[in-house]
Amino acid sequence: MRPYFHSRAMPPRDVRPPARITRPRTREGTALLGVLTLLLVEMVALGLAPGRARPLIGACLFGAGATVFVLVAVVRWSHRAMARRGRSTAPLPSPDGQWYDAKALEGYPKEEIARLLPLSADPGRNRLQTAWVLAAHGRDAAWIARHLDLPADLARLLADTAAHRAAADRT
């Protein structure tokens, strides 16, 4: 049975139009408009200039063309560099399910975490180990709690333990 619609022009609520993937390139558009404006102003200046000043203005136009070439080359190079960086894949966990090796988890306060967390609020081993590695690399407790959705006291415990371990390693 066909559902009732208020209007024939109104689509059913469960049907959505296909999502368009837009990739705005505002930097390139702004650069292109700037270059085109510069070239337009230079052409007008060349047309209005007296005959003996035209070689100088032609040299300026040549310089502007060279500048445009350099800008386009830099933008294309930066896009390719970003695309290369974006293609790198994250390391997969080892076959035994461990994301980090024993060296990365050295000093991990497993007993303190077990005492601090009740069993019902266990965020999971991978998230706790990720928080430990981030704390060992210098992230503060507030950042870890906010980005990994961990309790603040647990993030503080990890950050403080990692800081004490780093201080002990320095001495």
Order of alpha helices (4+ residues) and beta strands (2+ residues): alpha-alpha-alpha-alpha-alpha-alpha
